[in-house]
Amino acid sequence: MTRIGLISDTHGYLDENVFKHFEECDEIWHAGDFGNTEVVEKLKAFKPLKGVYGNIDGHDIRIEYPEKLRWMCEGVEVLMIHIGGYPNRYAPSIKQEIITNPPKLFISGHSHILKIIYDDKLRCLHINPGAAGKHGWHKVRTIIRFTIDGEDIKDCEVIELGKR
């Protein structure tokens, strides 16, 4: 069983409450737009960190994190990219890969819109954790916590960090 803390679009701001909410997590996954290396370093010092760079991230983050990441977490194949869209509206840069080789879990950020949608056609769960930072048009800062247990994705919790 692997407990995941999912975060995106911090834009250089990391709420201290993230550490409390992710305390019981085994790993943190960041879906891009870290904003600066200080966010990266704080998260890495706290828990093992997987991430992808976002459109606002500079060279310092892009040399450490890829544009997209595909891996196995227990029995679940995961695909993460910052700009990915969502079921029936996948981004052009990833659409063909998702259709021809769908993962079981697809994670993206960018929109600042929290979404958890199951794609029946591809049998793939899409998660966008919304935005945890203060920059952007979202009204409430959000993160997600969930568990991967073998081939099961379960115990998904949306956590509100407060107003932007």
N, C-alpha and C positions, 0 to 999 in steps of 0.2 A: 504494500500500500504506500503510495506517494501522495503527500499533501502539497498542493501547489498554491502559491500566492501569485495572482495575475494582476499586472499593473501596466499602464500605458500612459503616454502623453503627460509625463511629469513636467516637461518644459523647464527643467532646472529647479523645480520646487519639490521637495520631498517632505511630506507631512510626517512628523514624528510618530503619529498614531499608526502609521503603516507597520512599524516595528512591533507594536502591540498586537495588531490584527494578524500579522504573519509569524508570530512567535512559534506557533505549533506547526508551521509549514516546513517541509523538507527542502523545497526549492522555491525560488522566485523566478518568474518569467516576465520579462519586460517586452512589450510589443511595440517599442520604438518611440522616438522623440524623447529621449532621456533629457536632452537639453544641455547637459554638461557632464564632465567626467566626475565631478563631486557626487552626483546622484549615483553614478555607476559604482564608485568606490565605496560609498556607504552601504549600498545594497550587497555588493560582493563581500564586504567585511561581515555582514550579518548572516547571510545564507548563500549556498551555491546559486549562481545567477546564470540564466540563459536569456539571450536577448537578440533583437535585430535592430538595426539603425532605422531612424525615421527621417523624414524629409528635412527636418530642421537640424539634425545632428551633423556636427562637423567632422573633419578628417580624423581627429583624435578618437572619436567613437567608431567611425567607419572602419578604421584599421583593426579594431578589436572585435566588432560585431558585424555579421553579414547582413545583406539586404533581406534574405530569406533563410530560414532554418527548417530542416526537416529531420526528425529523429523519432526514435521509439521511446516511449515512457511506459514501462511495463509492457502490456499487450496492446497499447494504443499508439498508432502512428499519428504524429503531430506535425502540422505545417504552420509556420508562423511567418508573417510578413506585415510590415507596417500598413501599407496601402493595399488592402485586399478586397474591399467591398464586402458583400454578404450574399446569401443565397438569392439566386435570380438576378443579382446585380454585382457579380464578381468583377474586380478590376481587370482591365485588358491584360496587364502584365502577368497575371496569375491564372486567368480563366482557363486557358488550355490545359495547364498542368492539373488544376483541380478536377476538370472534367475527365481527362484521360487517366489520371492516377489519383483518385480522391483519397485524402487522409481520413482517419476517423474523427479527428479534431482539427479544425481550422481556426487559427487565432489571428486577428488583426487589430489595429488601432486606428489612428488618424482622424476618424470622424468625430471623436469626442462623444459619440452616442453609444451608450451601453446597450448591447444586444446579445441575446442568447437565442439562437434560432437553429432548429434542426432542418437540414436539407433532406427531405424525403427521397428525392431523385438520386442523390449521391450517397445517401446514408452516412451523412457527415454532420457533426455538431459544429456550429460556428459560434465563437465567443469573441466579443469585443468588450473589454472591461470599462469602456468610457475613458474619461480623463481624470488623472489624479492630481494634476497641476492646477495652477491658478490662471494660466494663460489660455484664452479661447472663449468660445461663446457659451459653453455648457454652464448650467446653473449650480449643479451639485458635483463635487469631486467624488469619484467612485473607484473601487477596486473589487476584485472577485477572489474568493477562496473556494477551492474544490479539491476532490480526491480522485486519483486514478488507482483503481484496485483491480489488477489483472487487466481484463478487457473492458471493465466498467468505468464510466465517468459518472461520479455521484457526489452528493453532499455539496452542491453548488450554493454558495452564499454571496449575495451582493452586499457590499459594505459601503455605506455613505460616510465620507470623511467630513462633510460639511459644505457650506456654500463656497463658491469660487471666490 
